[in-house]
Amino acid sequence: MEKLLGNSQLPSSSRKFSARAALVDLEEASRNLLSECFRQFGIDAVSMTAGQAGRLSREKFEACVVRLSSEAARVLESARNSPSNRQMVIYGLGGTLKDTMKFSKYGLNAAFQEPLERPAALKLVKATQMLVLHEFRRYVRIPVITEVAVVSGERHFSATSLELSSGGMSLKTRVELATGDPVEISFALLTLPRIWLRGNVTWSRPADKVLGIRFDPQDDRRLRIKEWVDSYLDC
């Protein structure tokens, strides 16, 4: 892993970057580590304080990492209200799952956990780089964090979304379901009001507390998801 990042620690001043990621209100160690990770994939990291977040409404950025602190709401509003940045990929940093959910209305795409570790950070950047670099058609799954209500038989519980496509989504939850189990799920997204959908569990990794849901092809409500995904990718 260190070898992978070795050449990114001191990038050439003539190197051309395909996208920019704003690093907002990060401590120096986190800022340096994430800068290396992004630059490994051709994404230039631009550091700024929360007080400089107005740049997100004036300048074009393809991604943004925001510390989930009391200043985060102002930063996220500045980004999402900008015509050029409202569909940027937004990563949260730190905080608990409850903290992350508090900001889900701003359309957080993914979250870096603290303490920040190089292998995990690099893995997350690698998993989302295509979306940041606008290689949309090669990346049909959109990472997005939002609370999902799940009903399976007599069980009612909450889960957290990980990725979404027009045909299904992956969830993180402590509740174990078996492949084939029917479910009904409900969630809301940035620009998409709450929606209910039927589906079935198609895969499960209990050790990771992750499972996959395929939307019922007979449920016409899934078309609203397809429209949302297409709109997101076309922006």
Legacy VTK file of the C-alpha trace (Angstrom):
# vtk DataFile Version 3.0
C-alpha trace
ASCII
DATASET POLYDATA
POINTS 235 float
0.000 0.000 0.000
2.821 2.364 0.840
4.371 1.565 -2.531
1.112 2.480 -4.270
1.149 5.925 -2.726
4.851 6.509 -2.908
4.782 8.540 -6.103
1.841 10.651 -4.960
3.537 12.151 -1.912
5.529 14.591 -3.978
3.550 15.087 -7.205
5.216 16.917 -10.043
4.195 20.544 -10.356
3.483 19.843 -14.029
1.115 16.988 -13.309
-2.354 17.508 -14.760
-5.364 16.748 -12.588
-8.777 15.790 -13.955
-10.792 16.977 -10.967
-10.583 18.925 -7.718
-11.602 17.891 -4.215
-12.078 20.493 -1.482
-10.795 19.433 1.942
-12.714 21.581 4.418
-11.712 22.121 8.029
-9.444 19.073 8.283
-6.537 18.604 10.663
-3.106 18.525 9.083
-2.570 14.763 9.356
-5.952 13.981 7.792
-5.454 16.649 5.147
-2.072 15.258 4.103
-3.254 11.651 4.012
-6.381 12.365 1.968
-4.467 14.637 -0.391
-2.155 11.729 -1.184
-5.058 9.351 -1.694
-6.925 11.662 -4.073
-3.821 12.553 -6.051
-3.122 8.870 -6.594
-6.224 8.906 -8.827
-5.628 12.220 -10.588
-7.746 14.344 -8.228
-6.184 17.541 -6.916
-6.876 18.278 -3.240
-7.531 21.906 -2.272
-7.479 22.698 1.452
-9.642 25.400 3.009
-11.135 26.344 6.343
-14.854 26.300 7.120
-14.732 30.093 6.935
-13.644 29.845 3.304
-16.495 27.523 2.360
-18.010 30.305 0.247
-15.567 29.170 -2.439
-17.828 26.150 -2.920
-20.527 28.446 -4.272
-18.148 30.283 -6.630
-15.640 27.703 -7.843
-16.088 24.330 -9.502
-15.174 21.251 -7.449
-15.945 17.638 -8.238
-15.718 16.433 -4.637
-15.590 17.702 -1.092
-14.511 16.229 2.249
-16.193 17.910 5.227
-15.540 17.330 8.904
-18.906 16.538 10.475
-18.793 19.298 13.064
-21.083 22.193 13.957
-19.748 24.058 10.906
-20.632 21.270 8.476
-24.215 22.384 7.752
-23.067 25.788 6.505
-20.431 24.178 4.298
-22.848 21.621 2.859
-25.509 24.229 2.161
-22.959 26.323 0.284
-22.042 23.314 -1.865
-25.541 22.037 -2.557
-26.925 25.501 -3.363
-24.260 26.072 -5.998
-25.458 25.362 -9.580
-22.031 24.012 -10.510
-21.447 21.930 -7.370
-24.851 20.671 -6.280
-24.099 17.175 -7.601
-20.514 17.005 -6.347
-19.450 13.894 -4.439
-19.493 14.740 -0.730
-17.593 12.755 1.867
-18.102 13.155 5.599
-15.210 12.746 8.022
-15.532 11.621 11.624
-18.503 11.554 13.915
-20.838 8.707 14.773
-23.465 7.140 12.541
-25.995 9.396 14.287
-23.904 12.426 13.320
-23.768 11.215 9.720
-27.542 10.743 9.570
-28.000 14.282 10.876
-26.427 15.571 7.659
-27.959 13.005 5.285
-30.428 15.563 3.912
-27.476 17.162 2.133
-26.830 13.974 0.165
-23.643 12.653 1.740
-22.170 10.081 -0.606
-19.691 8.344 1.684
-17.870 8.746 4.995
-14.275 8.363 6.141
-14.035 6.851 9.616
-11.715 8.114 12.328
-9.052 7.385 13.243
-8.269 7.808 9.571
-6.181 4.928 8.230
-4.416 4.923 4.882
-5.635 1.539 3.543
-9.298 2.272 4.345
-9.093 5.831 3.003
-7.454 4.693 -0.221
-10.069 1.946 -0.647
-12.923 4.452 -0.332
-11.369 6.916 -2.786
-10.719 4.095 -5.250
-14.321 2.904 -4.941
-15.733 6.362 -5.711
-13.146 7.839 -8.081
-15.169 7.142 -11.231
-18.016 9.246 -9.933
-15.647 12.062 -8.964
-13.968 11.952 -12.370
-17.347 11.976 -14.174
-16.820 8.510 -15.625
-20.514 8.072 -14.905
-21.388 5.433 -17.447
-18.703 3.165 -16.044
-20.015 3.709 -12.519
-23.732 2.965 -12.433
-23.860 2.597 -8.635
-24.073 5.853 -6.743
-22.655 5.912 -3.214
-25.140 7.669 -0.962
-25.764 7.674 2.790
-29.326 7.957 4.022
-31.536 6.249 6.572
-33.671 3.427 5.183
-36.756 1.984 6.885
-37.068 -1.747 6.232
-40.075 -4.027 6.704
-39.569 -7.781 6.378
-42.478 -9.874 7.590
-43.147 -8.831 11.187
-39.792 -7.105 11.539
-39.443 -3.336 11.253
-35.944 -1.879 11.493
-33.631 0.867 10.235
-30.640 0.500 7.951
-28.128 2.807 6.298
-27.758 2.936 2.521
-24.330 2.395 0.971
-24.859 2.372 -2.798
-27.844 2.872 -5.067
-28.572 1.932 -8.664
-31.744 1.953 -10.718
-32.181 -1.742 -9.966
-31.355 -2.006 -6.278
-29.278 -0.852 -3.343
-26.891 -2.101 -0.678
-27.573 -1.540 3.010
-25.705 -1.751 6.284
-27.731 -3.147 9.178
-27.339 -5.309 12.265
-30.440 -7.322 11.310
-29.715 -10.520 9.380
-31.924 -11.439 6.439
-31.694 -14.473 4.190
-31.249 -14.399 0.429
-34.675 -14.300 -1.185
-36.434 -12.644 1.760
-39.057 -10.145 0.551
-38.770 -6.625 1.944
-40.388 -3.247 1.620
-38.084 -0.263 2.033
-38.604 3.451 2.414
-36.107 6.283 2.045
-35.649 9.830 0.799
-32.784 11.313 -1.201
-31.521 14.722 -2.154
-34.219 16.088 -4.552
-36.265 12.873 -4.187
-39.124 12.833 -1.637
-39.660 9.701 0.469
-40.526 6.656 -1.574
-41.639 3.105 -0.746
-40.433 0.140 -2.805
-40.797 -3.628 -2.751
-37.764 -5.823 -3.244
-35.917 -8.997 -2.317
-32.619 -9.721 -0.612
-30.182 -10.924 -3.272
-27.012 -11.296 -1.198
-25.862 -10.948 2.379
-22.545 -10.638 4.228
-23.457 -11.038 7.910
-19.840 -10.592 9.034
-19.840 -7.081 7.494
-23.505 -6.423 8.408
-24.175 -5.636 4.741
-26.852 -6.918 2.379
-28.103 -6.233 -1.136
-31.674 -5.488 -2.205
-33.030 -5.902 -5.729
-36.056 -3.761 -6.466
-39.135 -5.659 -7.600
-39.309 -5.209 -11.411
-43.121 -5.261 -11.117
-43.094 -2.266 -8.758
-43.495 0.782 -10.990
-42.295 3.029 -8.179
-38.758 1.927 -9.037
-39.011 4.129 -12.136
-38.698 7.165 -9.872
-35.344 5.797 -8.716
-34.231 5.287 -12.321
-35.195 8.875 -13.142
-33.270 10.140 -10.120
-30.163 8.107 -11.007
-30.275 9.231 -14.651
-30.666 12.852 -13.573
-27.765 12.532 -11.121
-25.483 11.042 -13.760
-26.407 13.567 -16.424
-25.573 16.625 -14.297
LINES 1 236
235 0 1 2 3 4 5 6 7 8 9 10 11 12 13 14 15 16 17 18 19 20 21 22 23 24 25 26 27 28 29 30 31 32 33 34 35 36 37 38 39 40 41 42 43 44 45 46 47 48 49 50 51 52 53 54 55 56 57 58 59 60 61 62 63 64 65 66 67 68 69 70 71 72 73 74 75 76 77 78 79 80 81 82 83 84 85 86 87 88 89 90 91 92 93 94 95 96 97 98 99 100 101 102 103 104 105 106 107 108 109 110 111 112 113 114 115 116 117 118 119 120 121 122 123 124 125 126 127 128 129 130 131 132 133 134 135 136 137 138 139 140 141 142 143 144 145 146 147 148 149 150 151 152 153 154 155 156 157 158 159 160 161 162 163 164 165 166 167 168 169 170 171 172 173 174 175 176 177 178 179 180 181 182 183 184 185 186 187 188 189 190 191 192 193 194 195 196 197 198 199 200 201 202 203 204 205 206 207 208 209 210 211 212 213 214 215 216 217 218 219 220 221 222 223 224 225 226 227 228 229 230 231 232 233 234
